[in-house]
Amino acid sequence: MSRILLVEDDAALSRGVAALLRASGHTVDCTGDGESALTYTMGEPYGLIVLDIGLPGMSGFEVLKTLRARACKIPILMLTARDRVTDKVKGLDLGADDYLLKPFDPNELDARVRALLRRTHGDPTPVLVFGNLTIDRSHAKASVSGRPLDLRRKEWAVLEGLVGAAGGILPKERLLSMIYGFDGEVAPNALEVHIARLRKKLEPDGPAIKTLRGLGYMIEVM
């Protein structure tokens, strides 16, 4: 799953959308204004931005225009209560990747998010293969040589993050950010617990997770 920035000033809608995204395994950071959204995106590795048009102060259109002017390539899904073709054309011309009209069906939101996240990874297929490990990002499932892995949400996020690093070193701070976001409360050694459980589930024939002191973690084919 991925880390998503949700920019929505309607508190009730924001809670609902965030809950839907988290139920699908994503890490979600929420903000209700455009200025904060621009600040959030300056240093965080978001896989997707869900951006409402009707924000107070700086509109969603202005946020979108500013992000694209910065050469920000993060896919952006616009949320709007406006059904005018001119608004859709304006958003697309400014660099939006997709539109979703309020009110929307949760299943449609989920499907559009999955499609845009596949573009983020530069891969039209949701299936990744790493040695004898296969992960299906659309259904959050993984298997080793055909053996299904029973993974909890955080274990899945750790696994996807490590595989997404293409066998390179993933710093601990970056992995924590991907899994918990800004608002998540992280217990001491929580990440180590998730990794220890994941290692056991990958054993004995799956890829090994190595701890590199002071650097982070990496996954390698045995």
Secondary structure, 3 states (H helix, E strand, C coil): CCEEEEECCCHHHHHHHHHHHHHCCCEEEEECCHHHHHHHCCCCCCCEEEEECCCCCCCHHHHHHHHHHCCCCCCEEEEECCCCHHHHHHHHHHCCCEEEECCCCHHHHHHHHHHHHHHHCCCCCCEEEECCEEEECCCCEEEECCEEECCCHHHHHHHHHHHHCCCCCECHHHHHHHHHCCCCCCCCCHHHHHHHHHHHHHCCCCCEEEEECCCEEEEECC
